[in-house]
């Protein structure tokens, strides 16, 4: 039987079971463990062991077997749980993850690592056995009870099982014999026609054997009895009632029914197939836009039916596009579920007490973004734990609760998703940041607003840590965080108050594939403004414009003065409208600030398919991506958030050139 076709499904399921196991272990109350949680953890380990044994993953089978034995004793109240034991179980989960990764890559796991983690678990079992009270000796005249005990406890102690198989083929016989060898020591093996009998010394219970063997044959072909040890008086009469209960594992089929029902409601599809489908839908949308553009010259009366069909095509294409895009959307819980373990490990290492609260776990984000946001969020969380939240004694001295709070939240805001990492720690130290910036030669001054000071921590190599640790302090993290988020089309905002905490907000587009945009014309060029940034558009009157420098203007809109950014200056477009009163001003909001963009004309509002410009050409300042519009030409998608920075850089460059020219004239004279 070729089982290789099922290995990928096993890997996916095993990874999900490990994630579930980790979450359950983190939620487990050591002092009063919940029986259902312990059973769920045991079932996860049991399922992984069964699959691993079926596919011949020996190291994985052995490790999960040792773990399962401890978990089985814990759920039956024979093992007293402790914090170090939970740490060992979590370490085992990491080791199992490494073993799965190795098997996925077609390699054998590190033997030393496997031996180490199994040794840790076995040491825990020995220590618990030594700490357990010694039971009183059983009365001498009751050998029947001693014989019955192994069957009653479900196989939690060593024993010999007699496993009989019926109606086997040659290949099934060899495969089952090999699987049993993974679960214990084969004492004898007898083959007669299509039957196989194996005496197996093992700590597994009969249900485990049945679960593993059912991957190969039907349960009705299996019969398991326990071999009763020899005693002085051969009281064998009790063997029949003792043997029969394990041979009928009735709960197994019942447990399999809901699992099968759940599996039938969904299918697993390779991500590459989904991406290919999204690309094809994107091309369909572009083609539909071209047809719509071409149809504008047709007589609506003569071509009424054609134009009506084209309208239906446009609506269907939009619905199809939205449906396909929803396939790639994943809940933020996929990301948030990783952090209880991170916070537990890091806070224990730092000697801090931290409580994690999460909101908006059901908020959905594109799969391509959700996988890339994990690393930036991990760094922000570790930064909050190391630099933000104080030690318990410091918090108590400040009148705070000894346990700090870390908040992870996600919510939709227009066409974006806002992810926030907040803590109630010490907050950012303005003076220390400015001093460090001066030491590194950064252009700073004491009059800088807080928002600009906080942005200094994103400078490459910047760190205010007094000493380098394995958690932070090297100054190589925050700049990477900002760069990665900007590459995803987002931006980072920081708000901090001394002694009260820090909040870091990440604003990202919901998806990188589709964009609702407003197309505008500047000169002979067409640009796309993401609709999520656009507030309104207007044509200003002369009295609304005010000059602040020779080339700088602001516009007054309902009592608020907004900076005016001329797109033709930013992108050096010839033939564009230079008089604001003759053009159109588009009011946009980005990074908590509003400003006006001067364009020549508004062309329309529509969905566009985003094409990565950096992959196909190179990175262009002020441009986030490109798209193909209805007439087949390329239009650039404006990076609205970068406009103020580019304008400031151009103004600074112009001022520097003007200053240099004045100095040159002065020297010449």
C-alpha positions as CSV (number, residue, x, y, z in Angstrom):
1,X,0.0,0.0,0.0
2,X,1.5,3.4,-1.1
3,X,0.8,5.8,1.7
4,X,3.0,8.7,0.4
5,X,-0.1,10.3,-1.2
6,X,-1.5,11.0,2.3
7,X,1.6,12.4,3.9
8,X,0.9,16.0,3.1
9,X,-2.5,15.8,4.7
10,X,-0.9,14.3,7.8
11,X,1.6,17.1,8.0
12,X,-1.1,19.8,7.8
13,X,-3.3,18.0,10.4
14,X,-0.3,17.4,12.7
15,X,0.7,21.1,12.6
16,X,-2.9,22.1,13.5
17,X,-3.0,19.6,16.3
18,X,0.3,21.0,17.7
19,X,-1.0,24.5,17.6
20,X,-4.2,23.3,19.4
21,X,-2.0,21.5,22.0
22,X,0.1,24.5,22.7
23,X,-3.0,26.8,23.2
24,X,-4.5,24.2,25.6
25,X,-1.3,23.9,27.6
26,X,-1.1,27.6,27.9
27,X,-4.7,27.9,29.1
28,X,-4.4,24.9,31.5
29,X,-4.7,25.7,35.2
30,X,-1.9,23.7,36.9
31,X,-3.5,23.8,40.3
32,X,-6.9,22.6,39.1
33,X,-6.6,21.2,35.6
34,X,-9.7,20.8,33.6
35,X,-10.4,17.2,32.6
36,X,-11.7,18.2,29.1
37,X,-8.6,20.2,28.4
38,X,-6.3,17.3,29.5
39,X,-8.3,14.9,27.3
40,X,-8.1,17.2,24.3
41,X,-4.3,17.5,24.8
42,X,-4.0,13.7,25.1
43,X,-6.1,13.2,21.9
44,X,-3.9,15.6,20.0
45,X,-0.7,13.7,20.9
46,X,-2.5,10.4,20.3
47,X,-3.6,11.4,16.8
48,X,-0.2,12.6,15.9
49,X,1.4,9.3,17.2
50,X,-1.1,7.2,15.2
51,X,-0.4,9.0,12.0
52,X,3.4,9.0,12.6
53,X,3.4,5.3,13.2
54,X,1.4,4.7,10.0
55,X,3.9,6.6,7.8
56,X,7.0,5.1,9.6
57,X,8.2,8.4,11.2
58,X,10.0,6.5,14.0
59,X,11.3,9.5,16.0
60,X,8.0,11.3,15.9
61,X,6.2,8.1,17.0
62,X,8.6,7.5,19.9
63,X,8.5,11.1,21.1
64,X,4.7,11.3,21.0
65,X,4.4,7.9,22.7
66,X,6.5,9.1,25.7
67,X,4.5,12.3,25.9
68,X,1.2,10.5,25.5
69,X,2.1,8.2,28.4
70,X,2.6,11.2,30.7
71,X,-0.6,12.9,29.5
72,X,-2.5,9.7,30.0
73,X,-1.4,9.5,33.6
74,X,-2.2,13.2,34.1
75,X,-5.8,12.9,32.8
76,X,-6.3,9.9,35.1
77,X,-5.1,11.8,38.1
78,X,-2.0,9.6,38.5
79,X,0.4,12.5,37.7
80,X,0.6,15.8,39.6
81,X,1.0,18.7,37.1
82,X,3.5,21.5,37.8
83,X,4.7,24.6,36.0
84,X,8.1,22.9,35.1
85,X,6.1,20.0,33.7
86,X,4.0,22.4,31.5
87,X,7.3,24.0,30.4
88,X,8.6,20.5,29.4
89,X,5.4,19.7,27.5
90,X,5.7,23.0,25.6
91,X,9.4,22.2,24.8
92,X,8.2,18.8,23.6
93,X,5.7,20.6,21.3
94,X,8.6,22.6,19.8
95,X,10.6,19.4,19.3
96,X,7.7,17.7,17.6
97,X,7.4,20.8,15.3
98,X,11.1,20.4,14.4
99,X,10.6,16.7,13.7
100,X,7.7,17.4,11.4
101,X,9.7,20.1,9.6
102,X,12.5,17.6,9.1
103,X,10.2,14.8,7.8
104,X,8.5,17.3,5.4
105,X,11.9,18.1,4.0
106,X,12.6,14.4,3.5
107,X,15.2,14.3,6.3
108,X,15.6,12.5,9.6
109,X,15.2,14.6,12.7
110,X,18.3,15.4,14.9
111,X,18.8,12.2,16.9
112,X,20.4,14.2,19.8
113,X,17.4,16.5,20.0
114,X,15.0,13.5,20.0
115,X,17.0,11.7,22.7
116,X,17.2,14.9,24.8
117,X,13.4,15.6,24.8
118,X,12.5,12.0,25.5
119,X,15.0,12.0,28.3
120,X,13.4,15.2,29.8
121,X,10.0,13.5,29.7
122,X,11.2,10.2,31.2
123,X,13.0,12.1,33.9
124,X,9.7,13.9,34.8
125,X,8.0,10.5,35.0
126,X,10.7,9.1,37.3
127,X,10.6,12.1,39.5
128,X,6.8,11.9,39.8
129,X,7.0,8.2,40.5
130,X,9.6,8.9,43.3
131,X,7.4,11.6,44.8
132,X,4.2,9.5,44.7
133,X,3.2,7.7,47.9
134,X,4.0,3.9,48.0
135,X,0.7,2.0,47.9
136,X,0.0,-0.5,50.7
137,X,0.6,-4.2,49.7
138,X,-2.5,-6.0,48.5
139,X,-3.8,-8.8,50.7
140,X,-2.2,-12.2,49.8
141,X,-5.3,-14.2,49.0
142,X,-6.6,-12.0,46.1
143,X,-4.5,-12.9,43.0
144,X,-7.6,-12.5,40.9
145,X,-7.6,-8.7,41.5
146,X,-3.9,-8.5,40.6
147,X,-4.6,-10.2,37.3
148,X,-7.5,-8.0,36.6
149,X,-5.8,-4.7,37.4
150,X,-3.8,-4.3,34.2
151,X,-6.9,-4.5,32.1
152,X,-8.9,-2.1,34.3
153,X,-6.3,0.7,34.2
154,X,-6.4,0.7,30.4
155,X,-2.8,-0.4,29.9
156,X,-1.1,2.4,31.9
157,X,1.6,0.0,33.1
158,X,3.9,-2.3,31.2
159,X,2.3,-5.6,30.0
160,X,2.1,-8.1,27.1
161,X,-0.7,-7.8,24.6
162,X,-1.7,-10.6,22.2
163,X,-2.7,-8.9,19.0
164,X,-4.5,-11.1,16.4
165,X,-5.2,-10.0,12.8
166,X,-7.5,-11.8,10.3
167,X,-7.9,-11.7,6.6
168,X,-4.5,-10.1,5.8
169,X,-2.7,-9.8,2.5
170,X,1.1,-10.2,2.5
171,X,1.7,-6.5,2.2
172,X,-0.7,-5.7,5.1
173,X,1.0,-8.4,7.2
174,X,4.4,-6.8,6.8
175,X,3.1,-3.3,7.3
176,X,1.2,-4.1,10.5
177,X,4.1,-6.0,12.0
178,X,6.3,-3.0,11.4
179,X,3.8,-0.6,13.0
180,X,3.6,-2.8,16.1
181,X,7.3,-2.8,16.4
182,X,7.1,1.0,16.6
183,X,4.7,0.7,19.6
184,X,6.7,-1.8,21.7
185,X,8.8,-4.9,21.7
186,X,7.6,-7.8,19.5
187,X,8.2,-11.0,21.6
188,X,6.8,-13.5,19.1
189,X,5.2,-13.3,15.7
190,X,3.2,-16.2,14.1
191,X,1.8,-16.2,10.6
192,X,-0.9,-18.8,9.5
193,X,-2.5,-18.4,6.1
194,X,-4.2,-14.9,6.2
195,X,-3.8,-14.6,10.0
196,X,-1.1,-13.0,12.1
197,X,-0.6,-13.2,15.9
198,X,1.8,-11.0,17.6
199,X,2.8,-11.0,21.3
200,X,3.7,-7.4,22.1
201,X,5.4,-6.0,25.2
202,X,4.1,-2.4,25.4
203,X,2.8,0.4,27.6
204,X,0.1,1.3,25.0
205,X,-3.5,0.4,25.8
206,X,-5.5,-1.7,23.3
207,X,-7.3,1.4,22.0
208,X,-4.0,2.8,20.9
209,X,-3.2,-0.4,18.9
210,X,-6.6,-0.4,17.3
211,X,-6.3,3.3,16.3
212,X,-2.9,2.8,14.6
213,X,-3.9,-0.4,12.9
214,X,-7.2,1.1,11.5
215,X,-5.1,3.2,9.2
216,X,-4.3,0.0,7.4
217,X,-7.2,-2.5,7.9
218,X,-10.7,-2.5,9.3
219,X,-11.3,-2.7,13.1
220,X,-13.3,-5.9,12.7
221,X,-10.1,-7.7,11.6
222,X,-8.4,-6.9,15.0
223,X,-8.7,-8.8,18.2
224,X,-6.5,-7.8,21.2
225,X,-6.2,-9.6,24.6
226,X,-4.0,-9.1,27.5
227,X,-1.6,-11.9,28.5
228,X,-2.1,-12.7,32.2
229,X,1.1,-13.2,34.2
230,X,1.6,-16.6,35.8
231,X,0.5,-16.8,39.5
232,X,0.8,-19.5,42.2
233,X,-2.8,-20.5,41.8
234,X,-4.0,-20.6,38.2
235,X,-7.2,-18.7,38.6
236,X,-7.8,-18.3,34.9
237,X,-11.5,-18.2,35.2
238,X,-11.4,-14.4,35.4
239,X,-9.6,-14.1,32.1
240,X,-12.7,-14.0,29.9
241,X,-14.4,-11.0,31.6
242,X,-11.0,-9.2,31.9
243,X,-10.1,-9.6,28.2
244,X,-13.3,-8.7,26.5
245,X,-13.8,-5.0,27.4
246,X,-10.6,-3.7,25.6
247,X,-11.5,-5.7,22.5
248,X,-14.6,-3.6,21.9
249,X,-13.6,0.1,21.6
250,X,-17.1,1.4,21.0
251,X,-16.3,5.1,21.5
252,X,-13.9,5.2,18.5
253,X,-16.5,5.1,15.7
254,X,-18.7,7.7,17.5
255,X,-15.7,10.1,17.9
256,X,-14.9,9.7,14.2
257,X,-18.4,10.8,13.0
258,X,-18.2,14.5,13.9
259,X,-14.6,14.7,12.6
260,X,-15.7,13.2,9.3
261,X,-18.7,15.5,9.1
262,X,-16.5,18.6,9.8
263,X,-14.0,17.5,7.2
264,X,-16.6,17.1,4.5
265,X,-17.7,20.7,4.8
266,X,-14.4,22.0,3.6
267,X,-11.5,21.1,1.2
268,X,-7.8,21.9,1.2
269,X,-6.6,23.8,-1.8
270,X,-3.0,24.6,-2.6
271,X,-2.3,28.4,-2.2
272,X,-0.7,28.5,-5.6
273,X,-4.0,27.4,-7.2
274,X,-5.8,30.2,-5.3
275,X,-3.2,32.8,-6.5
276,X,-3.5,31.6,-10.0
277,X,-7.3,31.9,-9.9
278,X,-7.0,35.5,-8.4
279,X,-4.6,36.4,-11.2
280,X,-7.0,35.1,-13.9
281,X,-9.9,37.0,-12.3
282,X,-7.7,40.1,-12.3
283,X,-7.0,39.7,-16.0
284,X,-10.8,39.2,-16.6
285,X,-11.5,42.5,-14.8
286,X,-8.9,44.3,-16.9
287,X,-10.5,42.9,-20.1
288,X,-13.9,43.9,-18.9
289,X,-12.6,47.4,-18.3
290,X,-11.2,47.6,-21.8
291,X,-14.5,46.5,-23.2
292,X,-16.4,49.1,-21.2
293,X,-13.9,51.8,-22.3
294,X,-14.3,50.8,-26.0
295,X,-18.1,50.8,-25.7
296,X,-18.3,54.4,-24.7
297,X,-18.2,55.4,-28.4
298,X,-21.2,53.2,-29.3
299,X,-24.7,54.5,-29.9
300,X,-26.7,53.5,-26.8
301,X,-29.9,53.1,-28.8
302,X,-28.4,50.9,-31.6
303,X,-26.4,48.8,-29.2
304,X,-28.8,48.7,-26.3
305,X,-28.7,44.9,-25.8
306,X,-24.9,44.8,-26.1
307,X,-24.4,47.6,-23.5
308,X,-26.9,45.9,-21.2
309,X,-25.0,42.7,-21.4
310,X,-21.8,44.6,-20.8
311,X,-23.3,46.0,-17.6
312,X,-24.2,42.5,-16.4
313,X,-20.7,41.4,-17.2
314,X,-19.3,44.2,-15.1
315,X,-21.5,43.4,-12.1
316,X,-20.7,39.7,-12.4
317,X,-17.0,40.3,-12.7
318,X,-17.1,42.5,-9.6
319,X,-19.0,39.8,-7.6
320,X,-16.6,37.1,-8.9
321,X,-13.7,39.2,-7.9
322,X,-15.0,39.8,-4.4
323,X,-15.8,36.1,-3.9
324,X,-12.4,34.9,-5.1
325,X,-10.6,37.5,-2.9
326,X,-12.6,36.3,0.1
327,X,-11.0,32.9,-0.3
328,X,-7.6,34.4,0.6
329,X,-8.9,36.2,3.7
330,X,-7.9,34.7,7.1
331,X,-8.8,35.7,10.6
332,X,-6.3,37.6,12.7
333,X,-6.5,34.8,15.3
334,X,-4.0,33.0,13.0
335,X,-1.5,35.6,14.1
336,X,-2.7,36.4,17.7
337,X,-2.7,32.7,18.7
338,X,1.1,32.7,18.5
339,X,1.7,35.3,21.2
340,X,0.5,33.7,24.4
341,X,3.5,31.4,24.1
342,X,5.9,34.3,23.2
343,X,4.6,36.3,26.2
344,X,4.9,33.4,28.6
345,X,8.5,32.6,27.6
346,X,9.8,36.1,27.4
347,X,8.1,37.4,30.6
348,X,9.4,34.4,32.5
349,X,12.9,35.1,31.3
350,X,12.6,38.8,32.2
351,X,11.0,38.1,35.6
352,X,7.9,40.1,34.7
353,X,4.2,39.4,35.1
354,X,2.2,40.1,31.9
355,X,-1.5,39.6,31.0
356,X,-2.4,39.4,27.3
357,X,-5.7,40.7,26.1
358,X,-6.8,40.4,22.4
359,X,-9.7,42.0,20.5
360,X,-10.8,41.6,17.0
361,X,-9.4,38.1,16.5
362,X,-12.2,37.4,13.9
363,X,-11.1,40.4,11.8
364,X,-9.9,39.1,8.4
365,X,-6.8,40.0,6.4
366,X,-5.3,38.8,3.1
367,X,-3.3,35.6,3.6
368,X,-0.3,37.2,1.8
369,X,-0.3,40.0,4.4
370,X,-1.1,38.0,7.4
371,X,1.9,35.8,7.0
372,X,4.2,38.8,6.5
373,X,2.9,40.7,9.5
374,X,3.9,37.9,12.0
375,X,7.6,39.0,12.3
376,X,6.9,42.7,12.7
377,X,4.3,42.1,15.4
378,X,6.6,39.6,17.2
379,X,9.3,42.3,17.4
380,X,6.8,44.9,18.7
381,X,5.5,42.5,21.4
382,X,9.0,41.6,22.5
383,X,9.9,45.3,22.6
384,X,6.9,46.0,24.8
385,X,7.8,43.2,27.2
386,X,11.5,44.3,27.4
387,X,11.4,48.1,27.3
388,X,7.8,48.9,28.1
389,X,6.3,46.9,30.9
390,X,8.2,47.3,34.2
391,X,9.2,44.7,36.7
392,X,6.6,43.9,39.3
393,X,8.4,45.7,42.1
394,X,8.8,48.8,40.0
395,X,5.1,48.8,39.0
396,X,4.1,48.4,42.7
397,X,6.3,51.4,43.6
398,X,4.5,53.5,41.0
399,X,1.1,52.5,42.3
400,X,0.3,50.1,39.4
401,X,-0.8,46.5,39.4
402,X,2.1,44.1,39.6
403,X,0.8,42.4,36.4
404,X,1.3,44.5,33.3
405,X,-1.2,44.5,30.4
406,X,-0.4,43.9,26.8
407,X,-3.2,44.5,24.3
408,X,-3.4,43.1,20.7
409,X,-6.3,44.4,18.7
410,X,-7.4,44.4,15.1
411,X,-10.3,46.3,13.4
412,X,-11.3,47.4,9.9
413,X,-11.1,51.1,9.2
414,X,-12.3,52.0,5.7
415,X,-10.4,50.0,3.2
416,X,-7.6,49.3,5.8
417,X,-7.1,47.1,8.8
418,X,-5.6,48.7,11.9
419,X,-3.5,46.4,14.1
420,X,-2.5,47.8,17.5
421,X,0.1,46.7,20.1
422,X,-0.4,48.6,23.4
423,X,1.1,48.2,26.9
424,X,0.5,50.0,30.2
425,X,4.3,50.3,30.9
426,X,6.7,53.2,31.4
427,X,6.2,54.7,27.9
428,X,8.9,56.2,25.7
429,X,11.6,58.5,27.2
430,X,11.7,61.6,25.0
431,X,15.0,62.9,26.5
432,X,16.8,59.6,26.1
433,X,15.7,59.2,22.5
434,X,16.9,62.7,21.6
435,X,20.2,62.2,23.4
436,X,20.7,58.9,21.5
437,X,19.8,60.5,18.2
438,X,22.3,63.3,18.8
439,X,25.0,60.7,19.5
440,X,24.2,59.1,16.2
441,X,24.3,62.4,14.3
442,X,20.6,62.5,13.5
443,X,19.2,66.0,12.8
444,X,17.0,66.7,15.9
445,X,16.1,69.6,18.1
446,X,14.3,70.1,21.3
447,X,11.3,71.7,19.6
448,X,10.4,68.6,17.7
449,X,6.8,67.3,18.3
450,X,6.5,64.0,20.1
451,X,5.2,62.2,17.0
452,X,8.5,63.0,15.2
453,X,10.6,62.1,18.2
454,X,8.9,58.7,18.4
455,X,9.6,58.0,14.8
456,X,13.4,58.3,15.5
457,X,13.3,54.8,17.0
458,X,12.8,53.4,13.5
459,X,16.2,54.8,12.4
460,X,18.7,52.0,11.5
461,X,20.8,50.9,14.4
462,X,18.9,53.0,16.9
463,X,18.4,51.6,20.4
464,X,18.1,53.1,23.8
465,X,18.8,49.8,25.6
466,X,21.5,50.1,28.2
467,X,22.7,46.6,27.5
468,X,22.4,44.1,24.7
469,X,20.4,40.9,25.6
470,X,19.1,38.0,23.6
471,X,15.7,39.8,23.4
472,X,16.6,43.3,22.2
473,X,19.2,46.1,22.3
474,X,21.1,45.7,19.1
475,X,19.1,48.3,17.2
476,X,18.4,46.1,14.2
477,X,14.7,45.5,14.7
478,X,12.5,48.6,14.5
479,X,13.9,49.8,11.2
480,X,13.1,46.4,9.7
481,X,9.6,46.5,11.2
482,X,8.9,49.9,9.5
483,X,10.5,48.8,6.2
484,X,8.5,45.6,6.0
485,X,5.2,47.3,6.8
486,X,5.9,50.0,4.2
487,X,6.6,47.3,1.6
488,X,3.1,46.0,2.4
489,X,1.6,49.3,1.6
490,X,1.1,50.3,5.2
491,X,2.5,52.7,7.8
492,X,3.3,52.7,11.5
493,X,2.1,55.2,14.1
494,X,3.3,55.5,17.7
495,X,1.6,57.2,20.6
496,X,3.2,57.2,24.0
497,X,2.7,58.9,27.4
498,X,5.3,58.8,30.1
499,X,4.5,56.4,32.9
500,X,1.2,55.3,31.2
501,X,2.3,53.2,28.3
502,X,2.9,53.0,24.5
503,X,0.6,52.2,21.6
504,X,1.9,51.2,18.2
505,X,-0.6,51.2,15.4
506,X,0.0,49.4,12.1
507,X,-2.3,50.4,9.2
508,X,-2.4,48.0,6.3
509,X,-4.6,47.6,3.2
510,X,-7.0,44.6,3.4
511,X,-5.4,43.0,0.3
512,X,-2.6,43.7,-2.1
513,X,-4.4,42.4,-5.1
514,X,-7.5,44.6,-5.6
515,X,-7.8,48.3,-4.9
516,X,-10.8,50.7,-5.0
517,X,-9.3,53.8,-6.5
518,X,-10.0,57.3,-8.0
519,X,-8.2,57.9,-11.2
520,X,-7.0,61.5,-11.8
521,X,-5.1,63.2,-14.6
522,X,-2.0,65.3,-14.1
523,X,-0.7,66.7,-17.4
524,X,-0.9,63.8,-19.8
525,X,-0.4,61.2,-17.1
526,X,-3.1,59.2,-15.2
527,X,-2.6,58.3,-11.5
528,X,-4.7,56.3,-9.1
529,X,-5.5,57.5,-5.6
530,X,-6.5,54.8,-3.2
531,X,-10.1,55.6,-2.3
532,X,-9.6,54.8,1.4
533,X,-7.5,57.9,1.7
534,X,-9.8,60.3,-0.2
535,X,-12.2,62.5,1.8
536,X,-13.6,64.9,-0.8
537,X,-12.6,67.0,-3.8
538,X,-13.3,70.6,-4.6
539,X,-12.2,73.6,-6.8
540,X,-10.8,76.3,-4.5
541,X,-11.6,80.0,-4.6
542,X,-8.6,82.5,-4.6
543,X,-9.5,83.8,-1.1
544,X,-9.1,80.2,0.2
545,X,-5.5,80.0,-0.8
546,X,-2.7,81.4,1.4
547,X,1.1,81.5,0.6
548,X,3.5,80.5,3.4
549,X,6.7,80.4,1.3
550,X,7.6,81.3,-2.3
551,X,6.4,77.9,-3.5
552,X,4.4,76.7,-0.5
553,X,0.6,77.1,0.0
554,X,-2.1,76.1,2.3
555,X,-5.8,76.1,1.7
556,X,-8.5,76.9,4.2
557,X,-11.3,74.3,4.2
558,X,-14.2,75.0,6.7
559,X,-11.9,76.8,9.1
560,X,-9.0,74.3,8.9
561,X,-5.7,75.1,7.1
562,X,-4.4,72.2,5.1
563,X,-1.0,71.9,3.3
564,X,-1.2,71.9,-0.5
565,X,0.9,69.4,-2.4
566,X,1.1,69.8,-6.2
567,X,1.5,66.4,-7.8
568,X,3.0,67.8,-10.9
569,X,5.9,69.1,-8.8
570,X,6.3,65.8,-6.9
571,X,6.5,63.7,-10.1
572,X,7.9,66.4,-12.4
573,X,5.1,66.3,-14.9
574,X,5.2,68.7,-17.8
575,X,2.2,70.5,-19.2
576,X,0.2,70.2,-15.9
577,X,-2.1,72.8,-14.4
578,X,-0.1,74.9,-12.0
579,X,-2.8,77.3,-10.8
580,X,-4.8,75.7,-7.9
581,X,-7.9,77.8,-8.8
582,X,-7.9,76.2,-12.3
583,X,-7.4,72.6,-11.1
584,X,-9.0,70.2,-8.7
585,X,-8.0,69.7,-5.1
586,X,-8.4,66.2,-3.6
587,X,-8.5,66.3,0.2
588,X,-6.9,63.1,1.6
589,X,-6.0,61.8,5.0
590,X,-2.9,59.7,5.9
591,X,-1.0,59.2,9.1
592,X,-3.5,61.2,11.1
593,X,-3.0,64.3,9.0
594,X,-5.0,65.9,6.2
595,X,-3.6,67.6,3.1
596,X,-4.7,68.6,-0.4
597,X,-3.4,67.2,-3.6
598,X,-3.6,69.4,-6.8
599,X,-4.6,67.5,-9.9
600,X,-5.9,68.6,-13.3
601,X,-9.0,66.5,-13.6
602,X,-11.0,63.6,-11.9
603,X,-11.4,60.7,-14.4
604,X,-13.5,58.4,-12.4
605,X,-13.8,55.8,-9.6
606,X,-13.3,52.1,-10.1
607,X,-11.6,48.9,-8.9
608,X,-8.1,48.3,-10.2
609,X,-5.9,45.2,-10.2
610,X,-2.6,46.0,-8.4
611,X,0.6,45.1,-10.2
612,X,3.8,45.1,-8.3
613,X,6.0,47.8,-9.7
614,X,9.2,46.9,-7.8
615,X,9.1,43.3,-9.1
616,X,8.6,44.3,-12.7
617,X,10.7,47.5,-12.8
618,X,12.1,49.1,-9.7
619,X,11.0,51.1,-6.6
620,X,9.8,54.6,-7.4
621,X,9.5,57.2,-4.6
622,X,5.8,58.2,-4.1
623,X,4.5,55.3,-6.2
624,X,3.3,52.1,-4.4
625,X,2.3,50.0,-7.4
626,X,0.9,50.2,-11.0
627,X,-2.3,49.0,-12.8
628,X,-3.6,48.6,-16.3
629,X,-6.6,50.9,-17.1
630,X,-9.4,50.5,-19.5
631,X,-7.6,51.8,-22.6
632,X,-4.7,49.4,-22.0
633,X,-2.3,52.0,-20.7
634,X,-0.4,51.8,-17.4
635,X,-1.4,54.1,-14.5
636,X,0.6,54.5,-11.3
637,X,-0.9,54.1,-7.9
638,X,0.1,57.0,-5.6
639,X,1.6,56.3,-2.2
640,X,-0.5,58.9,-0.5
641,X,1.2,58.5,2.9
642,X,4.6,59.3,1.3
643,X,3.5,62.6,-0.3
644,X,4.3,64.9,2.8
645,X,7.7,63.3,3.2
646,X,8.6,63.8,-0.4
647,X,7.4,67.4,-0.4
648,X,9.5,68.1,2.7
649,X,12.6,66.4,1.1
650,X,12.1,68.4,-2.1
651,X,11.7,71.7,-0.1
652,X,14.8,70.9,1.9
653,X,16.8,70.1,-1.2
654,X,15.6,73.3,-2.9
655,X,16.6,75.3,0.2
656,X,20.0,73.7,0.3
657,X,20.6,74.5,-3.4
658,X,19.4,78.0,-2.9
659,X,21.7,78.5,0.0
660,X,24.6,77.0,-1.9
661,X,23.9,79.4,-4.8
662,X,23.8,82.4,-2.4
663,X,27.1,81.4,-0.9
664,X,28.6,81.0,-4.4
665,X,27.4,84.5,-5.4
666,X,28.8,85.9,-2.2
667,X,32.2,84.4,-2.8
668,X,32.2,85.5,-6.4
669,X,31.4,89.1,-5.4
